Amino acid sequence: MSPEYLGAVFFGLVAVLVLLPLWLVPFLKRRREERELLALNKMYRFARRHNTFVRNFQGVRFVVVLGSEGFRYMLGGQFVSRERLLKALGEENEKVLLKAEGEESQSGPVQLLLTSPA
C-alpha cells in the first residue's frame, strides 16, 4: 500500500471520529430533552385533570393524586408504585412524599356528579 493511500484512510478515520461525535452528541441530547418534555407534558395534563400540580423535589418531578382507589403516583410520565417513587426521591426524603400525600388527602378524591335534566 502506498503512503498516499494510508494517509487518505487515516484522514478519513480521523474525520469520522471527530465529526461523528459532533453530530451524534447533540442529536442524542435533543432526543433526551424531547422525551423529558413529553413526560412533563403528560404529568402536567394528568395533574390538571385531577386538580393538583406537578411537584419538583431536587430535580425529580412527580405527581401525587388521591383517587377513589387510593393514592396514584406518577414519575417521569409513567405510573409507578409508592416504593419506586420513594426510591427516586431518596429513602431519607420520605417526609416530602408524606407532605404531598397529606396535602392531597385534605381535598379528597374528585367526585364527578352527573345530573340529568328533569
C-alpha positions as CSV (number, residue, x, y, z in Angstrom):
1,M,0.0,0.0,0.0
2,S,1.2,3.4,-0.9
3,P,1.7,6.1,1.7
4,E,-0.8,8.3,0.0
5,Y,-3.5,5.7,0.3
6,L,-2.7,5.1,4.0
7,G,-2.8,8.9,4.6
8,A,-6.2,9.2,2.9
9,V,-7.5,6.3,5.0
10,F,-6.1,7.8,8.2
11,F,-7.5,11.2,7.4
12,G,-10.9,9.6,6.7
13,L,-10.9,7.7,10.0
14,V,-9.9,10.8,11.9
15,A,-12.6,12.9,10.2
16,V,-15.2,10.2,11.1
17,L,-14.0,10.1,14.7
18,V,-14.2,13.8,15.0
19,L,-17.4,14.6,13.1
20,L,-19.5,11.7,14.4
21,P,-19.5,12.9,18.0
22,L,-20.1,16.4,16.8
23,W,-23.3,15.2,15.1
24,L,-24.3,12.3,17.4
25,V,-24.0,14.0,20.8
26,P,-26.3,17.0,20.0
27,F,-28.8,14.6,18.3
28,L,-29.0,12.3,21.3
29,K,-29.2,15.2,23.7
30,R,-32.1,16.7,21.7
31,R,-33.9,13.3,21.8
32,R,-33.5,13.1,25.5
33,E,-34.8,16.6,26.0
34,E,-37.8,15.8,23.8
35,R,-38.6,12.7,25.9
36,E,-38.3,14.7,29.1
37,L,-40.6,17.4,27.7
38,L,-43.2,14.8,26.6
39,A,-43.1,13.2,30.1
40,L,-43.6,16.5,31.8
41,N,-46.5,17.4,29.5
42,K,-48.1,14.1,30.3
43,M,-47.7,14.7,34.0
44,Y,-49.0,18.2,33.7
45,R,-52.1,17.1,31.9
46,F,-52.7,14.3,34.5
47,A,-52.2,16.8,37.3
48,R,-54.6,19.4,35.8
49,R,-57.2,16.7,35.2
50,H,-57.1,15.9,39.0
51,N,-56.9,19.5,40.2
52,T,-53.4,19.3,41.5
53,F,-49.9,20.2,40.3
54,V,-46.5,18.7,39.3
55,R,-44.2,18.7,42.3
56,N,-40.4,19.2,41.9
57,F,-38.0,17.9,44.6
58,Q,-34.3,18.3,43.8
59,G,-34.9,17.9,40.1
60,V,-37.3,14.9,40.4
61,R,-40.7,15.8,39.0
62,F,-43.7,13.8,40.3
63,V,-47.4,13.9,40.8
64,V,-49.4,12.5,43.7
65,V,-53.2,12.1,43.3
66,L,-55.8,10.8,45.7
67,G,-58.3,8.8,43.7
68,S,-61.2,6.6,44.7
69,E,-58.8,3.6,44.9
70,G,-56.2,5.4,47.0
71,F,-53.1,7.4,46.0
72,R,-51.7,7.3,42.5
73,Y,-48.1,8.2,41.8
74,M,-46.7,9.4,38.5
75,L,-42.9,9.8,37.9
76,G,-41.4,10.6,34.5
77,G,-44.7,10.4,32.7
78,Q,-45.5,6.8,34.0
79,F,-47.5,5.5,36.9
80,V,-45.2,4.0,39.5
81,S,-45.6,2.4,42.9
82,R,-45.1,4.3,46.1
83,E,-41.8,2.4,46.7
84,R,-40.5,3.3,43.3
85,L,-41.3,7.0,43.8
86,L,-39.7,6.8,47.3
87,K,-36.6,5.3,45.8
88,A,-36.4,8.1,43.2
89,L,-36.8,10.7,45.9
90,G,-34.4,9.0,48.2
91,E,-35.3,6.9,51.2
92,E,-34.3,9.7,53.6
93,N,-36.8,12.1,51.9
94,E,-40.0,10.2,52.8
95,K,-41.2,13.3,54.6
96,V,-41.5,15.0,51.2
97,L,-43.8,12.2,50.0
98,L,-45.8,12.2,53.2
99,K,-46.3,16.0,52.9
100,A,-47.6,15.6,49.3
101,E,-49.9,12.8,50.4
102,G,-51.1,15.0,53.3
103,E,-51.9,17.9,51.0
104,E,-53.7,15.7,48.6
105,S,-55.8,14.0,51.3
106,Q,-57.1,17.3,52.5
107,S,-59.1,17.8,49.4
108,G,-60.2,14.2,48.9
109,P,-60.9,12.4,45.7
110,V,-62.6,14.3,42.9
111,Q,-66.2,13.2,42.7
112,L,-67.9,13.6,39.4
113,L,-71.6,14.0,39.7
114,L,-73.7,13.8,36.6
115,T,-77.1,15.2,36.6
116,S,-79.8,14.7,34.1
117,P,-82.4,17.3,33.2
118,A,-85.8,16.8,35.0
